[in-house]
Amino acid sequence: PQMSQEILGYVVDECDQLEYEGSVMYDEYLDKYRMEQLTSRICALVNEDGEEVQTAEKRGSRALVEVLLCTEIGRRRCRRRRCQRIF
């Protein structure tokens, strides 16, 4: 859906800023506090975009941001480590 694509854009931008050597994104274990901080920052950016997204945020877009953020971080970590799927 449209809202997910818009939020994903913010998540990708935030992850782009974190993509450097020694970044928190590439730690062996992600810090829960840091993940909540990133989620809050992304939600604040999304809320600046408009009134419509603010009401949607109350219905669970924070959870959507968390899921998209974890997925994007996992994808980037796997890409960096050259993970290959074994089927």
C-alpha positions as CSV (number, residue, x, y, z in Angstrom):
1,P,0.0,0.0,0.0
2,Q,0.9,3.6,-0.5
3,M,1.6,4.4,3.2
4,S,4.0,1.5,3.5
5,Q,5.9,2.7,0.4
6,E,6.2,6.2,1.9
7,I,7.4,4.9,5.3
8,L,9.9,2.6,3.5
9,G,11.4,5.7,1.9
10,Y,12.1,7.2,5.3
11,V,13.5,3.9,6.6
12,V,15.9,3.6,3.6
13,D,17.1,7.2,4.1
14,E,17.8,6.6,7.7
15,C,19.6,3.3,7.0
16,D,21.7,5.1,4.3
17,Q,22.9,7.5,7.0
18,L,23.9,4.5,9.2
19,E,25.8,2.7,6.5
20,Y,29.5,3.3,7.4
21,E,32.3,1.2,8.9
22,G,31.7,0.5,12.6
23,S,28.1,1.5,12.5
24,V,25.6,0.3,15.0
25,M,23.7,-1.4,12.2
26,Y,26.6,-3.9,11.8
27,D,27.0,-4.8,15.4
28,E,26.6,-8.5,16.2
29,Y,23.6,-7.8,18.5
30,L,21.4,-4.8,17.9
31,D,20.8,-2.6,20.9
32,K,17.1,-2.5,21.8
33,Y,17.3,1.1,23.0
34,R,19.0,2.2,19.7
35,M,16.4,0.5,17.6
36,E,13.6,2.2,19.6
37,Q,15.4,5.5,19.1
38,L,15.7,5.0,15.3
39,T,12.0,4.0,15.2
40,S,11.0,7.2,17.1
41,R,13.1,9.3,14.8
42,I,11.5,7.8,11.6
43,C,8.0,8.2,13.1
44,A,8.8,11.8,13.8
45,L,9.9,12.3,10.2
46,V,6.8,10.5,8.9
47,N,4.5,12.7,11.2
48,E,6.0,15.9,9.8
49,D,4.8,14.8,6.4
50,G,1.1,15.3,7.1
51,E,-2.0,15.1,9.3
52,E,-3.2,11.9,7.6
53,V,-0.1,9.9,8.5
54,Q,-0.4,11.1,12.2
55,T,-3.8,9.5,12.6
56,A,-2.5,6.3,10.9
57,E,0.5,6.3,13.3
58,K,-1.9,5.9,16.2
59,R,-3.3,2.8,14.5
60,G,0.0,0.9,14.4
61,S,2.3,2.5,11.9
62,R,5.0,2.5,14.6
63,A,4.9,-1.3,14.5
64,L,5.1,-1.1,10.7
65,V,8.1,1.2,11.0
66,E,9.8,-1.3,13.4
67,V,9.2,-4.2,11.0
68,L,10.4,-2.3,7.9
69,L,13.5,-1.1,9.9
70,C,14.4,-4.6,11.0
71,T,13.9,-6.0,7.6
72,E,16.0,-3.3,5.9
73,I,18.8,-3.7,8.5
74,G,18.8,-7.4,8.0
75,R,18.9,-7.1,4.2
76,R,21.8,-4.7,4.4
77,R,23.7,-6.8,6.9
78,C,23.2,-9.9,4.7
79,R,24.3,-8.0,1.6
80,R,27.4,-6.7,3.3
81,R,28.3,-10.2,4.5
82,R,27.5,-11.7,1.1
83,C,24.9,-14.1,2.5
84,Q,23.6,-16.7,0.2
85,R,20.4,-18.6,0.5
86,I,20.8,-22.3,0.6
87,F,17.9,-24.3,-0.7
